[in-house]
Amino acid sequence: MYIKVSIVKYTLNKGGGHITTRKDVARLAGVSEATVSRVFNNIGPIREHTKQAVIKAAAELQYTPNALAQNFVRRRSGNLGVILPLLPKVHLFSKYYFAEILSGIGQAANERGYDLLLMFASIEGNLDYLRLFHARKVDALILLGRRDIPEDRASISALLEDKHPICLIGQRFAGLLADSVDADHITGSYEMVRHLVRSGHRRIAFINGPLEYSNSEDRLAGYRAALLDHDITFDASLIFEGNFSRKSGYELAHTIAGIHEHIDAVFASNDRMAIGLIQGLNELGISYEDLTVVGYDNADIAQFCNPPLTTVEVPLFEMGQLATNKLLDRMSGKLIGDPFEEKLPTRLIIRSTNI
């Protein structure tokens, strides 16, 4: 499934209804059309004064080279591909996590003169991403929501073996050397648990996402490290798993209600699960005054729920920007060397649910 997102800028040419052509630029600059073509496509040796004459003439006439033609000559599509997970019955673009990352990707791509080609992939679908490059549909590829499962490993390994420019956001694969961008979830989770302990909580339950995601592993690692540093024994019976949806948090409310007298707080690894849990607990007669619940991500809904949710801010927009710029630098040859693994800092946001 393909959705092409194009950002097009229109300008009016001089001369009323006349559309400025390469021939007009050549006439004003006093050169041939072939020379104008070589200047804009950067082909062959060109004298500097000739190049400047063409650029000046084009500026005066407000001439913009045909991007499709330029890309054809350069053997590029002008598209940055973004692979998103296909989740049945989920309105993906309404999800804060994906919406913020895509906004960052889109802004950076626009600034670099690229269109976005958005694609959805499921486990059951065709994960042969190589065809996108072989058919010249994309010049580089960003992958979101990938999981550490055989299908994803195989598809990404094929891209790496074929030396195509790709970048993972929010995921990394042990043993696969790929460019990746994420947040420092180990520190983010650690700081949340440290804050809870300093607030007087010691029996802290943890609702994590699936461990197929490396950021779930990181959040769990931060949780365990904080307990260890505060001389609190790790208790596996206080670890629960959701799927990052509000529904999964809501469905865990009965389980948490059954142990709420034996715990001080619940740390959910995203805000949607935290809010779902709070809703479920409220229906069972357990309020935030009875049990502290905190979240992670700092989604928009975190500040508007009642009471406002204590959480960890993740720089999702900046992650999308950084991944796009570094990936396009890699593709253009400006960035060389070993694969990068960027981790942006998180920030603890203290609100009302940590009483």
C-alpha positions in Angstrom: 0.0 0.0 0.0 1.5 3.3 -1.0 0.6 6.9 -0.1 2.7 9.6 -1.7 3.0 12.9 0.2 4.2 15.7 -2.0 5.0 19.3 -1.1 5.0 21.4 -4.2 5.9 25.1 -4.5 4.4 27.1 -7.3 5.9 30.4 -8.6 4.7 32.8 -11.3 7.0 33.2 -14.3 7.7 36.5 -15.9 5.8 37.2 -19.1 2.2 36.7 -18.0 1.0 33.3 -19.3 4.4 32.4 -20.9 6.1 29.5 -19.2 9.9 30.0 -19.0 11.8 27.2 -20.7 15.4 26.0 -20.9 15.6 27.7 -24.3 14.7 31.1 -22.8 17.5 30.7 -20.2 20.0 29.7 -22.9 19.1 32.7 -25.1 19.5 35.2 -22.2 22.8 33.6 -21.0 24.2 33.4 -24.5 24.8 29.6 -24.4 23.3 26.5 -25.9 20.4 24.5 -24.3 22.8 21.6 -23.8 25.0 23.9 -21.6 22.0 24.9 -19.5 21.1 21.3 -19.1 24.7 20.4 -18.0 24.8 23.3 -15.5 21.6 22.2 -13.7 22.5 18.5 -13.8 26.1 19.2 -12.8 27.4 17.1 -15.7 31.0 17.5 -17.0 33.5 20.3 -16.7 31.9 23.8 -17.1 33.7 27.1 -17.0 32.8 29.1 -13.9 31.8 32.3 -15.8 29.5 30.2 -18.0 27.9 28.5 -15.0 27.3 31.9 -13.3 25.8 33.3 -16.5 23.3 30.4 -16.6 22.4 30.7 -12.9 21.9 34.5 -13.3 19.7 34.1 -16.3 17.6 31.5 -14.6 17.2 33.7 -11.6 16.1 36.7 -13.7 13.5 34.5 -15.5 12.5 32.7 -12.4 13.2 29.4 -14.1 13.0 26.2 -12.0 14.4 23.0 -13.6 12.1 20.1 -13.9 12.7 18.0 -10.8 11.5 14.8 -12.4 13.9 15.2 -15.3 16.8 16.0 -13.0 16.1 13.0 -10.9 16.0 10.8 -14.0 19.4 12.0 -15.0 20.8 11.4 -11.5 19.1 8.0 -11.3 17.0 9.2 -8.3 13.3 9.2 -7.5 13.3 12.2 -5.2 11.3 10.1 -2.7 12.2 9.3 0.9 10.3 6.1 1.8 8.8 5.5 5.3 7.7 2.1 6.3 4.9 2.1 8.9 3.3 -0.9 10.7 -0.1 -2.0 9.4 -2.2 -2.4 12.6 -5.8 -3.6 12.0 -8.5 -1.3 13.3 -5.9 1.3 14.5 -5.9 4.9 13.2 -2.2 5.1 13.0 -2.0 8.9 12.2 -4.0 9.7 15.4 -1.3 8.0 17.5 0.9 10.6 19.1 4.0 8.5 18.8 3.8 8.1 15.0 2.3 11.5 14.3 5.1 13.3 16.0 7.9 11.3 14.3 6.3 11.7 10.9 6.0 15.4 11.4 9.7 15.6 12.1 10.5 13.4 9.1 8.2 15.5 6.9 9.7 18.8 7.9 13.3 17.7 7.3 12.4 16.0 4.0 10.7 19.2 2.8 13.8 21.2 3.7 16.0 18.8 1.8 13.7 18.8 -1.3 12.3 15.3 -0.9 8.8 14.0 -1.1 7.6 11.2 1.3 6.4 7.9 0.1 4.5 6.3 3.0 4.0 2.5 3.0 2.4 0.1 5.4 3.8 -3.4 6.1 2.4 -6.3 8.1 3.8 -9.7 9.1 1.5 -11.3 6.6 2.4 -8.9 3.8 5.4 -8.7 1.5 8.5 -7.4 3.4 10.7 -7.4 0.3 11.8 -3.8 0.6 14.5 -4.3 -2.0 12.0 -3.9 -4.8 11.4 -0.3 -3.7 15.0 0.5 -4.5 15.3 -1.7 -7.6 12.2 -0.1 -9.1 13.6 3.4 -8.1 10.6 4.3 -6.1 12.7 5.5 -3.2 16.3 6.8 -2.7 16.4 6.0 1.0 14.2 4.3 3.6 13.1 5.0 7.2 11.5 2.1 9.1 9.2 2.7 12.0 7.6 0.1 14.4 9.7 -2.8 13.3 10.0 -5.8 15.7 12.8 -8.2 16.5 11.1 -11.1 14.7 12.5 -13.3 11.8 10.5 -11.6 9.1 11.8 -8.1 10.0 15.3 -9.3 10.5 15.4 -11.0 7.1 14.0 -7.9 5.3 16.4 -5.5 7.0 19.4 -7.9 6.5 18.7 -8.0 2.8 18.7 -4.2 2.6 22.0 -4.0 4.5 23.6 -6.6 2.3 22.6 -4.7 -0.8 24.1 -1.5 0.8 20.9 0.6 0.6 20.6 3.7 2.8 18.2 2.9 5.6 17.5 4.2 9.1 15.6 2.6 11.9 13.6 4.8 14.4 12.7 3.4 17.8 14.3 0.0 17.2 17.7 -1.7 16.8 18.6 -5.3 16.1 21.4 -7.1 18.0 23.9 -8.3 15.4 22.6 -6.1 12.6 24.7 -3.0 11.9 22.2 -0.4 10.8 21.8 3.3 11.3 19.3 4.0 14.0 17.8 6.9 16.0 15.9 6.5 19.3 15.6 8.2 22.7 17.6 7.2 25.8 14.9 5.1 27.3 17.2 3.4 29.9 17.8 6.8 31.5 14.2 8.0 31.1 12.9 4.9 32.8 15.6 5.1 35.5 14.7 8.7 36.3 11.0 7.9 36.6 11.6 5.1 39.1 14.1 7.1 41.0 11.5 9.9 41.3 8.9 7.4 42.6 11.3 6.0 45.2 12.2 9.5 46.4 8.5 10.2 46.7 8.2 7.3 49.1 7.2 4.5 46.8 9.1 1.2 47.0 6.7 -1.5 45.7 6.5 -0.3 42.1 4.7 -2.4 39.5 5.7 -2.0 35.8 3.6 -2.3 32.7 5.9 -2.8 29.8 5.4 -3.1 26.0 6.3 -6.3 24.1 10.0 -7.2 24.4 10.2 -7.6 20.6 10.8 -3.9 20.6 14.3 -2.8 21.8 12.9 0.3 23.5 10.8 -2.0 25.7 14.0 -3.8 26.7 15.6 -0.4 27.5 12.7 0.7 29.7 12.8 -2.5 31.6 16.6 -2.2 32.0 16.2 1.3 33.4 13.5 0.2 35.8 15.7 -2.7 37.1 18.8 -0.5 37.4 16.9 2.1 39.5 15.6 -0.6 41.9 19.1 -2.0 42.3 20.6 1.4 43.0 18.0 2.0 45.7 18.4 -1.4 47.4 15.0 -2.6 46.2 14.8 -6.3 45.2 13.5 -6.9 41.7 10.2 -8.8 41.8 9.2 -10.4 38.5 5.6 -10.8 39.7 5.2 -7.0 39.5 6.0 -7.0 35.7 3.1 -6.9 33.3 2.9 -6.7 29.6 0.6 -4.5 27.4 0.8 -3.6 23.8 1.0 0.2 24.1 -2.7 0.7 23.6 -5.2 2.3 26.0 -7.2 -0.9 25.9 -4.4 -3.1 27.1 -3.9 -0.8 30.1 -7.6 -0.8 30.8 -7.7 -4.7 30.7 -4.9 -4.9 33.3 -7.0 -2.9 35.8 -8.6 -6.0 37.3 -5.1 -7.6 37.8 -3.6 -4.4 39.3 -6.7 -3.9 41.5 -6.1 -7.4 43.0 -2.7 -6.4 44.2 -3.1 -2.7 44.8 -2.9 -3.0 48.6 0.5 -4.6 48.2 2.1 -2.0 45.9 2.7 1.8 46.1 2.7 2.7 42.4 2.4 1.6 38.8 4.8 2.7 36.1 3.3 2.2 32.6 5.7 2.4 29.7 3.5 4.7 27.7 0.8 7.2 28.5 -2.0 5.4 26.7 -1.6 2.3 28.8 -1.4 4.5 31.9 -4.6 6.3 31.1 -6.4 3.1 30.2 -5.3 1.7 33.6 -6.5 4.8 35.5 -9.9 4.6 33.7 -10.2 0.9 34.6 -9.1 1.4 38.2 -11.6 4.3 38.6 -14.4 2.1 37.5 -13.3 -0.4 40.2 -13.4 2.4 42.9 -9.6 2.9 43.0 -8.5 6.5 42.5 -5.0 8.1 42.0 -5.1 8.9 45.8 -5.2 5.2 46.5 -2.5 4.2 44.0 0.0 6.3 42.1 0.1 5.8 38.3 2.7 7.3 36.0 3.3 7.1 32.3 5.9 7.6 29.5 6.1 9.6 26.2 4.4 12.8 27.3 1.6 12.5 24.7 -0.8 15.4 24.4 -3.4 13.5 26.4 -1.1 13.3 29.4 -1.6 16.9 30.4 -5.4 16.9 29.9 -6.4 13.8 31.8 -7.7 14.2 35.3 -5.5 14.5 37.2 -2.6 15.5 34.7 -0.2 12.5 34.3 3.3 12.5 35.5 5.4 11.1 32.6 8.7 11.1 30.7 9.0 13.4 27.6 10.4 11.7 24.5 11.7 14.0 21.7 9.8 12.2 19.0 9.7 15.1 16.5 13.4 15.6 16.9 14.0 11.9 16.4 12.2 12.1 13.0 14.2 15.2 12.0 17.6 13.7 13.0 17.0 10.4 11.3 16.0 12.1 8.1 18.9 14.5 7.9 21.5 11.9 8.8 20.0 9.4 6.4 20.0 11.8 3.5 23.6 12.8 4.4 24.5 9.1 4.3 22.9 8.8 0.9 24.6 11.8 -0.6 28.0 10.8 0.7 28.3 13.6 3.3 28.2 11.0 6.0 30.5 8.1 5.8 31.9 5.5 8.2 30.3 3.0 10.6 26.5 3.0 11.2 25.4 5.5 13.8 23.2 4.8 16.8 21.8 8.1 18.1 20.0 8.3 21.4 18.3 11.6 22.3 17.8 12.6 25.9 14.4 12.3 27.6 13.0 14.6 30.4 10.9 13.8 33.5 7.6 15.7 33.6 6.2 15.8 37.1 2.4 16.5 37.3 -0.3 15.4 39.7 -0.5 11.6 39.5 2.6 10.8 41.7 1.0 11.6 45.1 
